[in-house]
Amino acid sequence: MQTSTMVGLQMSDKKYTKEQLIDALVHEWEHLCHDDYDPDDDTPEEYRLRLECYSLEELIEETSTGEGYTLDEFMENHG
């Protein structure tokens, strides 16, 4: 069932909201920054603010998912 809060995108019968994608991307960002700290990187809060301006398509592109690593797998790991 699709509600007004759900994104009209479907991957493997799963739907993700913009908020869910942003939360997952920030989670991944925190993990990456922890493992490879650079003082010039955005803070998680700054990264979230930047992501909030992205379209759904840009958010999906930011996940770097595709055939080898699907959006569903990304969301399972970071969502």
N, C-alpha and C positions, 0 to 999 in steps of 0.2 A: 504494500500500500504506500502510495506516495503522498506526502504532506507538503504543505507550502514551505516548510523549513528544510526540506530535502532538496538536494541538487538534482537537476535533471540528467545527471551522468550516471551511467550504470556500467560497472566493471564486474564481471563474474557474478551478476545478480546482486551486487552490493552497491549501495549508494552512500556517498559521503557529503556532508555539508562543508561549506567553505570553512567554518569554524573548526571542524574535525581535521581538515587538511592543514590548517594553520597550526593547530595544536601539535599535530604529528611532525610537521616541519620544524617547529621550535624545539620539540623533544630531540629530534635528530641533531639540530644545531647545538644544543647543550652538550650532547654526547661528543660531537666532533670537536667542539671547543675545549672540552675537558681533556680529550686525548691529544690535541695539538694546539695548545694555547698560543694565541697571538694577541698582544695588547691592542693592536689596530682593528681587530674584528669587532663587529657589532656585539653589544650585549644581547642576551635573549630578548629583552624588552624592546630594544631598538629593532631587532630582526622582526619581531612580531608586528611592530608598527609598520614596517616596510611591507610585510606580507599582506597586511590588511588592505593595501591599495591594489593588490594584484587581482586579476580576473581569475575565474575558476581554471581556465586553460593555462594561465601562467603559473598558478599554484601546482597544477599537475606536472607541468614542465619542470618546475623547481624540485620535484621529487626524484628526478632523473630515473624514472621507471620506464619500462618497455618490455621487450620480449624476454630478456634475461632476468629481470627483477620487476615483477608486476606491481601495480598500484595496490592490489590486495595484500601482497607480501609486505610492502612498505607500511601500510596501515596496520597490519598485524604486528610489525616490529616496533612501530613508533606511535600508533594511535591509541 
